[in-house]
Amino acid sequence: MANTVFCKKFQKEMDGLDRAPLPGAKGQEILQTVSKQAWQEWQLLQTMMINEKQLNLMQPDSRKYVMEQMEKFFKNEATDKLAGYVSPDDIKEL
């Protein structure tokens, strides 16, 4: 049986991750407070950000930026917009 967590993104009990996605305390925090669905959605957004903004994750500034955007995403705060991106919710409204 999958473990469940109270997801801070969706504000309800949901299936949790199988293991910490990052090392250290931040990984443990995510494991305990972020659902599998929220993590998958973040991974898609993160990939788009890295590609669109041509980030090099070997650079400390790029890693810091991605971590800041991740925190905003999980807190349901506005993340940086990507040029040309249309969310699935926006498509439904058209």
All heavy atoms as an XYZ file, in Angstrom:
765
protein
N       0.842     -1.186      0.000
C       0.000      0.000      0.000
C       0.884      1.246      0.000
O       1.850      1.342      0.738
C      -0.900     -0.025      1.244
C      -1.832      1.140      1.332
S      -2.953      0.880      2.718
C      -3.617      2.497      2.826
N       0.550      2.195     -0.833
C       1.335      3.427     -0.952
C       1.136      4.293      0.286
O       0.057      4.314      0.872
C       0.920      4.182     -2.204
N       2.195      4.987      0.654
C       2.061      5.912      1.768
C       1.300      7.146      1.303
O       1.254      7.466      0.129
C       3.438      6.290      2.318
C       4.290      7.040      1.313
O       4.287      6.739      0.135
N       5.024      8.005      1.777
N       0.650      7.819      2.245
C      -0.069      9.031      1.907
C       0.514     10.198      2.685
O       1.098     10.018      3.756
C      -1.581      8.918      2.204
O      -1.752      8.656      3.593
C      -2.226      7.817      1.385
N       0.359     11.378      2.124
C       0.823     12.612      2.768
C      -0.271     13.655      2.612
O      -1.113     13.558      1.717
C       2.126     13.144      2.138
C       3.269     12.167      2.321
C       1.952     13.473      0.667
N      -0.249     14.638      3.492
C      -1.116     15.790      3.296
C      -0.335     16.732      2.391
O       0.646     17.353      2.804
C      -1.476     16.475      4.619
C      -2.469     17.585      4.424
C      -3.815     17.306      4.303
C      -2.049     18.901      4.321
C      -4.744     18.318      4.094
C      -2.961     19.925      4.104
C      -4.312     19.631      3.997
N      -0.743     16.801      1.133
C      -0.004     17.553      0.120
C      -0.201     19.051      0.305
O      -1.338     19.535      0.309
C      -0.476     17.137     -1.270
S       0.383     17.996     -2.599
N       0.909     19.774      0.448
C       0.803     21.225      0.618
C       0.383     21.926     -0.671
O      -0.144     23.023     -0.620
C       2.092     21.814      1.182
C       3.319     21.718      0.312
C       4.515     22.289      1.059
C       5.782     22.230      0.271
N       6.899     22.788      1.045
N       0.549     21.313     -1.809
C       0.110     21.897     -3.084
C      -1.406     21.787     -3.229
O      -2.079     22.750     -3.559
C       0.822     21.191     -4.246
C       0.310     21.537     -5.632
C       0.842     22.856     -6.096
C       0.418     23.117     -7.538
N       0.488     24.541     -7.837
N      -1.942     20.609     -3.002
C      -3.364     20.355     -3.231
C      -4.214     20.420     -1.959
O      -5.436     20.321     -2.034
C      -3.549     19.005     -3.922
C      -2.976     18.976     -5.307
C      -1.835     18.249     -5.590
C      -3.554     19.705     -6.332
C      -1.296     18.222     -6.866
C      -3.020     19.695     -7.608
C      -1.892     18.958     -7.877
N      -3.557     20.544     -0.809
C      -4.246     20.688      0.480
C      -5.211     19.535      0.773
O      -6.339     19.736      1.224
C      -4.981     22.035      0.552
C      -4.058     23.233      0.564
C      -3.200     23.257      1.828
O      -3.720     23.303      2.947
N      -1.890     23.228      1.662
N      -4.732     18.313      0.502
C      -5.511     17.131      0.845
C      -4.600     15.917      0.918
O      -3.455     15.953      0.458
C      -6.638     16.907     -0.165
C      -6.181     16.619     -1.581
C      -7.375     16.447     -2.506
C      -6.933     16.150     -3.932
N      -8.076     15.948     -4.823
N      -5.126     14.839      1.501
C      -4.379     13.586      1.585
C      -4.275     12.972      0.194
O      -5.284     12.847     -0.515
C      -5.090     12.602      2.516
C      -4.974     12.926      3.980
C      -3.598     12.639      4.557
O      -2.933     11.681      4.119
O      -3.197     13.389      5.463
N      -3.057     12.615     -0.175
C      -2.821     12.028     -1.497
C      -1.684     11.015     -1.401
O      -0.962     10.983     -0.394
C      -2.449     13.127     -2.500
C      -3.513     14.179     -2.700
S      -3.014     15.472     -3.854
C      -3.189     14.608     -5.413
N      -1.509     10.229     -2.452
C      -0.382      9.297     -2.504
C       0.924     10.065     -2.432
O       1.105     11.065     -3.134
C      -0.402      8.480     -3.795
C      -1.499      7.436     -3.822
O      -2.038      7.113     -2.745
O      -1.822      6.948     -4.917
N       1.830      9.578     -1.593
C       3.128     10.215     -1.445
C       4.172      9.575     -2.339
O       3.937      8.554     -2.996
N       5.321     10.186     -2.345
C       6.459      9.668     -3.113
C       7.001      8.406     -2.445
O       6.847      8.214     -1.227
C       7.556     10.734     -3.188
C       7.179     12.005     -3.940
C       8.187     13.106     -3.658
C       7.081     11.736     -5.426
N       7.654      7.561     -3.212
C       8.234      6.330     -2.679
C       9.549      6.582     -1.945
O       9.911      5.833     -1.042
C       8.467      5.320     -3.807
C       7.162      4.891     -4.455
O       6.131      4.818     -3.754
O       7.166      4.642     -5.680
N      10.243      7.634     -2.367
C      11.523      7.986     -1.711
C      11.769      9.474     -1.878
O      11.148     10.136     -2.721
C      12.681      7.177     -2.287
C      12.882      7.314     -3.762
C      13.983      6.361     -4.257
N      13.936      6.151     -5.671
C      14.392      7.007     -6.586
N      14.930      8.136     -6.227
N      14.313      6.726     -7.862
N      12.684      9.991     -1.096
C      13.008     11.416     -1.156
C      13.588     11.750     -2.530
O      14.504     11.071     -3.001
C      13.992     11.783     -0.060
N      13.074     12.788     -3.192
C      13.550     13.129     -4.528
C      14.851     13.931     -4.540
O      15.471     14.088     -5.594
C      12.405     13.962     -5.106
C      11.796     14.601     -3.905
C      11.933     13.598     -2.799
N      15.228     14.451     -3.395
C      16.470     15.226     -3.260
C      17.202     14.739     -2.013
O      16.579     14.218     -1.090
C      16.159     16.722     -3.088
C      15.388     17.414     -4.213
C      15.002     18.828     -3.792
C      16.223     17.455     -5.474
N      18.502     14.951     -1.939
C      19.227     14.558     -0.737
C      18.979     15.539      0.410
O      18.552     16.676      0.198
C      20.701     14.602     -1.183
C      20.725     15.561     -2.325
C      19.381     15.457     -2.993
N      19.227     15.080      1.612
C      19.215     15.965      2.775
C      17.846     16.329      3.309
O      16.832     15.699      2.995
N      17.842     17.399      4.098
C      16.627     17.842      4.774
C      15.543     18.259      3.787
O      14.351     17.989      4.011
C      16.960     18.994      5.721
N      15.902     18.923      2.703
C      14.909     19.358      1.713
C      14.212     18.146      1.098
O      12.998     18.146      0.909
C      15.572     20.214      0.621
C      14.625     20.709     -0.440
C      13.389     21.378      0.103
C      13.569     22.840      0.368
N      12.323     23.459      0.882
N      14.947     17.108      0.802
C      14.358     15.890      0.252
C      13.383     15.242      1.219
O      12.312     14.785      0.830
N      13.746     15.228      2.509
C      12.856     14.660      3.518
C      11.588     15.493      3.671
O      10.494     14.956      3.832
C      13.588     14.527      4.856
C      14.630     13.433      4.872
C      14.055     12.070      4.505
O      13.064     11.630      5.077
N      14.670     11.400      3.532
N      11.735     16.811      3.607
C      10.569     17.697      3.694
C       9.612     17.428      2.533
O       8.399     17.318      2.730
C      11.009     19.158      3.680
C       9.847     20.129      3.670
C      10.265     21.563      3.412
O      11.431     21.929      3.658
O       9.406     22.324      2.936
N      10.155     17.311      1.333
C       9.330     17.038      0.160
C       8.652     15.685      0.300
O       7.451     15.544      0.034
C      10.172     17.124     -1.132
C      10.603     18.572     -1.377
C       9.407     16.562     -2.325
C      11.636     18.739     -2.458
N       9.386     14.684      0.741
C       8.843     13.340      0.925
C       7.638     13.355      1.862
O       6.659     12.644      1.645
C       9.931     12.411      1.470
C       9.545     10.959      1.699
C       9.186     10.282      0.391
C      10.676     10.230      2.404
N       7.674     14.207      2.886
C       6.625     14.245      3.901
C       5.481     15.195      3.580
O       4.416     15.100      4.192
C       7.237     14.625      5.252
C       8.215     13.599      5.761
C       9.021     14.093      6.946
O       8.844     15.202      7.426
N       9.920     13.238      7.428
N       5.660     16.120      2.621
C       4.644     17.151      2.414
C       4.175     17.329      0.970
O       3.306     18.152      0.715
C       5.157     18.522      2.909
O       6.301     18.897      2.147
C       5.495     18.493      4.383
N       4.731     16.566      0.042
C       4.382     16.738     -1.373
C       3.898     15.401     -1.932
O       4.543     14.370     -1.744
C       5.595     17.260     -2.174
C       5.307     17.284     -3.659
C       6.003     18.639     -1.684
N       2.767     15.437     -2.626
C       2.211     14.219     -3.215
C       2.968     13.830     -4.483
O       3.666     14.645     -5.093
C       0.735     14.419     -3.547
O       0.597     15.360     -4.597
N       2.761     12.595     -4.868
C       3.361     12.091     -6.104
C       2.873     12.918     -7.300
O       3.649     13.278     -8.175
C       2.988     10.622     -6.288
C       3.711      9.914     -7.399
C       3.329      8.446     -7.473
C       3.955      7.694     -6.331
N       3.797      6.230     -6.457
N       1.579     13.242     -7.329
C       1.025     14.032     -8.429
C       1.645     15.425     -8.485
O       2.029     15.902     -9.551
C      -0.494     14.155     -8.296
C      -1.112     14.976     -9.405
C      -2.614     15.162     -9.249
O      -3.252     14.425     -8.512
N      -3.159     16.125     -9.951
N       1.758     16.085     -7.332
C       2.352     17.426     -7.300
C       3.804     17.379     -7.753
O       4.265     18.256     -8.493
C       2.247     18.027     -5.903
N       4.550     16.357     -7.337
C       5.953     16.236     -7.746
C       6.058     16.033     -9.262
O       6.903     16.631     -9.922
C       6.658     15.106     -6.996
C       8.097     15.029     -7.361
C       8.703     14.114     -8.157
C       9.123     15.959     -6.983
N      10.039     14.399     -8.294
C      10.324     15.527     -7.579
C       9.140     17.103     -6.200
C      11.525     16.203     -7.419
C      10.352     17.781     -6.035
C      11.522     17.333     -6.641
N       5.177     15.209     -9.823
C       5.208     14.986    -11.271
C       4.890     16.279    -12.028
O       5.530     16.581    -13.037
C       4.224     13.886    -11.656
C       4.680     12.524    -11.210
C       3.623     11.447    -11.365
O       2.439     11.731    -11.492
N       4.052     10.194    -11.330
N       3.918     17.047    -11.526
C       3.590     18.317    -12.173
C       4.761     19.287    -12.070
O       5.058     20.016    -13.025
C       2.327     18.920    -11.552
C       1.084     18.170    -11.937
C      -0.182     18.749    -11.340
O      -0.168     19.905    -10.858
O      -1.210     18.041    -11.343
N       5.440     19.289    -10.921
C       6.605     20.151    -10.767
C       7.706     19.741    -11.748
O       8.352     20.584    -12.358
C       7.145     20.141     -9.339
C       8.532     20.669     -9.277
C       9.656     19.992     -8.958
C       8.961     22.000     -9.620
N      10.756     20.810     -9.090
C      10.356     22.048     -9.493
C       8.299     23.151    -10.031
C      11.094     23.198     -9.748
C       9.042     24.297    -10.297
C      10.425     24.319    -10.148
N       7.932     18.441    -11.905
C       8.976     17.971    -12.808
C       8.737     18.460    -14.230
O       9.676     18.855    -14.916
C       9.047     16.429    -12.787
C       9.550     15.869    -11.477
C      11.016     16.132    -11.282
O      11.853     15.462    -11.867
N      11.343     17.102    -10.469
N       7.481     18.448    -14.673
C       7.168     18.955    -16.016
C       7.459     20.452    -16.129
O       8.088     20.898    -17.095
C       5.699     18.691    -16.339
C       5.312     17.240    -16.556
C       3.798     17.103    -16.687
C       6.007     16.666    -17.774
N       7.023     21.219    -15.123
C       7.265     22.662    -15.147
C       8.754     22.964    -15.062
O       9.273     23.817    -15.784
C       6.508     23.352    -14.007
C       6.695     24.861    -13.921
C       6.216     25.557    -15.196
C       5.971     25.415    -12.697
N       9.455     22.247    -14.194
C      10.896     22.452    -14.039
C      11.624     22.205    -15.364
O      12.493     22.989    -15.754
C      11.434     21.502    -12.964
C      12.939     21.530    -12.832
C      13.430     20.511    -11.855
O      13.873     20.858    -10.784
N      13.357     19.235    -12.192
N      11.267     21.158    -16.054
C      11.897     20.839    -17.336
C      11.663     21.964    -18.343
O      12.587     22.379    -19.050
C      11.367     19.502    -17.885
O      11.666     18.476    -16.930
C      11.992     19.161    -19.226
N      10.425     22.464    -18.375
C      10.128     23.568    -19.291
C      10.934     24.808    -18.923
O      11.457     25.500    -19.800
C       8.636     23.880    -19.286
C       7.815     22.837    -20.004
S       6.085     23.285    -20.226
C       5.458     23.148    -18.568
N      11.062     25.106    -17.621
C      11.835     26.272    -17.189
C      13.296     26.145    -17.577
O      13.895     27.087    -18.085
C      11.741     26.448    -15.668
C      10.455     27.003    -15.195
S      10.506     27.178    -13.391
C       8.977     28.053    -13.162
N      13.853     24.982    -17.337
C      15.268     24.759    -17.658
C      15.500     24.939    -19.153
O      16.445     25.604    -19.570
C      15.722     23.365    -17.179
C      15.753     23.328    -15.651
C      17.076     23.000    -17.774
C      15.905     21.939    -15.063
N      14.609     24.378    -19.958
C      14.764     24.482    -21.413
C      14.514     25.896    -21.913
O      15.299     26.438    -22.696
C      13.832     23.501    -22.119
C      14.258     22.071    -21.918
O      15.405     21.778    -21.631
N      13.310     21.156    -22.035
N      13.409     26.502    -21.495
C      13.029     27.834    -21.980
C      14.061     28.888    -21.594
O      14.430     29.735    -22.393
C      11.650     28.216    -21.423
C      11.192     29.601    -21.771
C      10.773     29.751    -23.224
O      10.382     28.761    -23.859
O      10.857     30.893    -23.729
N      14.520     28.816    -20.351
C      15.456     29.824    -19.846
C      16.912     29.410    -20.045
O      17.809     30.110    -19.618
C      15.161     30.114    -18.381
C      13.759     30.704    -18.209
C      13.493     31.114    -16.798
C      12.135     31.734    -16.656
N      12.007     33.039    -17.274
N      17.116     28.256    -20.675
C      18.450     27.731    -20.961
C      19.336     27.738    -19.711
O      20.464     28.228    -19.729
C      19.081     28.507    -22.104
C      18.276     28.402    -23.375
C      18.851     29.194    -24.528
O      19.849     29.886    -24.401
N      18.224     29.090    -25.677
N      18.788     27.167    -18.639
C      19.517     27.137    -17.372
C      20.585     26.058    -17.392
O      20.395     24.995    -17.974
C      18.540     26.873    -16.219
C      17.435     27.907    -16.032
C      16.486     27.456    -14.929
C      18.012     29.271    -15.723
N      21.685     26.344    -16.749
C      22.763     25.387    -16.563
C      22.784     25.058    -15.076
O      23.207     25.877    -14.259
C      24.093     25.989    -17.007
C      25.260     25.063    -16.752
O      25.127     24.000    -16.153
N      26.432     25.478    -17.216
N      22.333     23.867    -14.707
C      22.225     23.515    -13.295
C      23.577     23.277    -12.628
O      23.635     23.008    -11.428
C      21.297     22.324    -13.113
C      19.846     22.608    -13.516
C      18.972     21.398    -13.279
C      19.294     23.823    -12.799
N      24.644     23.423    -13.391
C      25.980     23.404    -12.778
C      26.285     24.761    -12.131
O      27.191     24.876    -11.326
C      27.047     23.069    -13.831
C      26.905     21.691    -14.443
S      27.138     20.374    -13.241
C      28.890     20.507    -12.979
N      25.502     25.768    -12.507
C      25.696     27.119    -11.980
C      24.855     27.307    -10.712
O      23.650     27.041    -10.728
C      25.281     28.167    -13.021
C      26.050     28.107    -14.310
C      27.521     28.433    -14.104
O      27.860     29.322    -13.343
N      28.379     27.700    -14.780
N      25.462     27.787     -9.624
C      24.709     27.990     -8.382
C      23.491     28.897     -8.535
O      22.446     28.634     -7.937
C      25.740     28.621     -7.446
C      27.058     28.172     -7.975
C      26.880     28.077     -9.462
N      23.584     29.936     -9.355
C      22.445     30.833     -9.548
C      21.260     30.116    -10.198
O      20.109     30.376     -9.844
C      22.839     32.050    -10.400
C      23.723     33.029     -9.661
O      23.824     32.929     -8.419
O      24.310     33.904    -10.328
N      21.543     29.233    -11.133
C      20.478     28.477    -11.792
C      19.811     27.524    -10.812
O      18.579     27.408    -10.783
C      21.024     27.691    -12.982
O      21.437     28.568    -14.010
N      20.616     26.837    -10.000
C      20.047     25.926     -9.004
C      19.204     26.691     -7.988
O      18.109     26.247     -7.624
C      21.154     25.147     -8.290
C      21.804     24.097     -9.184
C      22.661     23.135     -8.390
N      23.657     23.778     -7.563
C      24.888     24.077     -7.933
N      25.289     23.819     -9.163
N      25.734     24.647     -7.091
N      19.689     27.847     -7.563
C      18.942     28.670     -6.614
C      17.610     29.102     -7.218
O      16.565     29.041     -6.559
C      19.769     29.897     -6.219
C      19.081     30.805     -5.234
C      19.928     32.018     -4.898
C      19.158     32.927     -3.963
N      19.693     34.253     -3.892
N      17.626     29.524     -8.460
C      16.409     29.944     -9.156
C      15.387     28.800     -9.205
O      14.214     28.986     -8.899
C      16.759     30.412    -10.572
C      15.553     30.639    -11.435
C      14.797     31.799    -11.302
C      15.151     29.686    -12.362
C      13.667     32.004    -12.097
C      14.032     29.879    -13.151
C      13.296     31.039    -13.012
O      12.181     31.231    -13.776
N      15.838     27.606     -9.586
C      14.937     26.460     -9.690
C      14.347     26.128     -8.324
O      13.140     25.862     -8.207
C      15.665     25.238    -10.302
C      14.835     23.976    -10.164
C      15.986     25.497    -11.765
N      15.153     26.175     -7.272
C      14.649     25.880     -5.924
C      13.632     26.934     -5.480
O      12.617     26.594     -4.851
C      15.804     25.782     -4.928
C      16.729     24.611     -5.193
S      15.922     23.002     -5.163
C      15.744     22.771     -3.418
N      13.869     28.187     -5.798
C      12.907     29.248     -5.458
C      11.588     29.035     -6.188
O      10.509     29.188     -5.596
C      13.479     30.624     -5.818
C      14.594     31.070     -4.910
C      15.335     32.300     -5.420
O      15.082     32.749     -6.573
O      16.189     32.812     -4.671
N      11.662     28.673     -7.462
C      10.451     28.430     -8.240
C       9.708     27.198     -7.711
O       8.474     27.173     -7.684
C      10.784     28.269     -9.723
C      11.319     29.523    -10.370
C      10.356     30.694    -10.262
O       9.212     30.612    -10.684
N      10.827     31.785     -9.688
N      10.451     26.203     -7.279
C       9.835     25.002     -6.716
C       9.044     25.348     -5.449
O       7.908     24.904     -5.283
C      10.900     23.945     -6.392
C      10.324     22.666     -5.809
S      11.578     21.421     -5.433
C      12.346     22.166     -3.990
N       9.639     26.150     -4.581
C       8.940     26.557     -3.360
C       7.652     27.298     -3.696
O       6.599     27.052     -3.100
C       9.844     27.427     -2.481
C      10.937     26.664     -1.787
C      10.425     25.589     -0.834
O       9.417     25.830     -0.130
O      11.026     24.507     -0.817
N       7.716     28.209     -4.644
C       6.522     28.953     -5.067
C       5.461     28.002     -5.610
O       4.284     28.134     -5.296
C       6.877     29.995     -6.134
C       7.647     31.173     -5.608
C       7.951     32.144     -6.734
C       8.704     33.357     -6.241
N       8.946     34.319     -7.320
N       5.873     27.064     -6.436
C       4.936     26.116     -7.036
C       4.193     25.329     -5.968
O       2.959     25.224     -6.011
C       5.702     25.165     -7.971
C       4.843     24.106     -8.593
C       4.054     24.399     -9.695
C       4.827     22.822     -8.084
C       3.253     23.429    -10.276
C       4.025     21.847     -8.654
C       3.238     22.151     -9.750
N       4.916     24.790     -4.997
C       4.273     23.970     -3.970
C       3.426     24.791     -3.000
O       2.521     24.265     -2.367
C       5.297     23.126     -3.220
C       5.870     22.021     -4.060
C       7.231     21.802     -4.105
C       5.056     21.204     -4.829
C       7.761     20.783     -4.876
C       5.574     20.186     -5.615
C       6.935     19.974     -5.642
N       3.698     26.088     -2.903
C       2.896     26.964     -2.047
C       1.754     27.618     -2.819
O       1.077     28.499     -2.300
C       3.781     28.050     -1.440
C       4.762     27.533     -0.423
C       5.626     28.654      0.111
C       6.635     28.130      1.111
N       7.515     29.214      1.572
N       1.565     27.216     -4.063
C       0.519     27.771     -4.928
C       0.691     29.267     -5.168
O      -0.288     29.994     -5.347
C      -0.873     27.467     -4.378
C      -1.203     26.007     -4.486
O      -1.049     25.416     -5.550
N      -1.632     25.411     -3.387
N       1.929     29.712     -5.187
C       2.239     31.093     -5.537
C       2.592     31.134     -7.027
O       2.931     30.108     -7.619
C       3.420     31.606     -4.700
C       3.132     31.648     -3.217
C       4.361     32.007     -2.387
O       5.461     32.210     -2.967
O       4.225     32.063     -1.161
N       2.506     32.293     -7.604
C       2.805     32.432     -9.034
C       4.285     32.158     -9.299
O       5.152     32.721     -8.646
C       2.436     33.827     -9.513
N       4.538     31.291    -10.261
C       5.909     31.052    -10.715
C       6.148     31.910    -11.944
O       5.217     32.458    -12.520
C       6.119     29.565    -11.063
O       5.181     29.187    -12.069
C       5.966     28.678     -9.838
N       7.400     32.024    -12.344
C       7.726     32.804    -13.540
C       6.999     32.219    -14.742
O       6.913     31.004    -14.911
C       9.232     32.791    -13.799
C       9.991     33.703    -12.854
O       9.353     34.462    -12.108
O      11.229     33.644    -12.873
N       6.504     33.097    -15.579
C       5.822     32.673    -16.797
C       6.847     32.292    -17.853
O       7.920     32.875    -17.927
C       4.944     33.805    -17.345
C       3.789     34.161    -16.437
C       2.786     33.052    -16.409
C       1.596     33.433    -15.554
N       0.730     32.324    -15.266
N       6.481     31.337    -18.663
C       7.338     30.912    -19.765
C       6.749     31.446    -21.052
O       5.546     31.339    -21.293
C       7.427     29.384    -19.802
C       7.975     28.735    -18.528
C       7.902     27.226    -18.639
C       9.389     29.189    -18.252
N       7.564     32.016    -21.881
C       7.102     32.601    -23.148
C       6.444     31.537    -24.013
O       6.994     30.466    -24.242
C       8.279     33.224    -23.892
N       5.228     31.820    -24.454
C       4.537     30.916    -25.351
C       3.840     29.754    -24.694
O       3.166     28.980    -25.359
N       3.980     29.590    -23.369
C       3.348     28.453    -22.699
C       1.878     28.728    -22.455
O       1.489     29.789    -21.979
C       4.040     28.157    -21.362
C       3.332     27.070    -20.579
C       3.367     25.752    -21.001
C       2.615     27.379    -19.433
C       2.722     24.749    -20.304
C       1.965     26.381    -18.721
C       2.023     25.076    -19.161
O       1.375     24.096    -18.468
N       1.032     27.767    -22.792
C      -0.394     27.835    -22.510
C      -0.723     26.625    -21.649
O      -0.492     25.476    -22.064
C      -1.215     27.803    -23.813
C      -2.703     27.834    -23.509
C      -0.821     28.953    -24.721
N      -1.237     26.864    -20.451
C      -1.533     25.759    -19.547
C      -2.762     24.988    -20.031
O      -3.602     25.534    -20.734
C      -1.775     26.282    -18.130
O      -3.060     26.865    -18.044
N      -2.891     23.731    -19.643
C      -4.071     22.947    -20.025
C      -5.371     23.614    -19.544
O      -6.393     23.540    -20.224
C      -3.836     21.603    -19.336
C      -2.358     21.511    -19.192
C      -1.895     22.919    -18.958
N      -5.325     24.278    -18.387
C      -6.512     24.985    -17.890
C      -6.914     26.099    -18.831
O      -8.103     26.344    -19.050
C      -6.268     25.540    -16.494
C      -6.086     24.421    -15.461
O      -6.620     23.311    -15.689
O      -5.428     24.668    -14.441
N      -5.934     26.818    -19.391
C      -6.219     27.898    -20.322
C      -6.831     27.368    -21.619
O      -7.700     27.996    -22.199
C      -4.952     28.699    -20.642
C      -4.420     29.466    -19.441
O      -5.211     29.724    -18.514
O      -3.221     29.788    -19.437
N      -6.402     26.208    -22.049
C      -6.922     25.612    -23.277
C      -8.399     25.253    -23.104
O      -9.203     25.485    -23.990
C      -6.099     24.361    -23.686
C      -4.701     24.790    -24.105
C      -6.790     23.595    -24.815
C      -3.750     23.658    -24.327
N      -8.754     24.749    -21.919
C     -10.143     24.374    -21.649
C     -11.062     25.588    -21.740
O     -12.226     25.465    -22.116
C     -10.266     23.742    -20.272
C      -9.634     22.380    -20.185
C      -9.689     21.845    -18.767
C      -8.876     20.575    -18.640
N      -8.778     20.130    -17.259
N     -10.556     26.756    -21.371
C     -11.357     27.968    -21.369
C     -11.573     28.526    -22.774
O     -12.458     29.322    -23.006
C     -10.710     29.046    -20.484
C     -10.696     28.650    -19.019
C      -9.913     29.628    -18.165
O      -9.443     30.656    -18.689
O      -9.765     29.355    -16.961
N     -10.725     28.138    -23.725
C     -10.838     28.658    -25.098
C     -11.983     28.082    -25.809
O     -12.746     27.543    -26.028
C      -9.545     28.397    -25.893
C      -8.321     29.109    -25.375
C      -7.101     28.650    -26.175
C      -8.459     30.608    -25.490
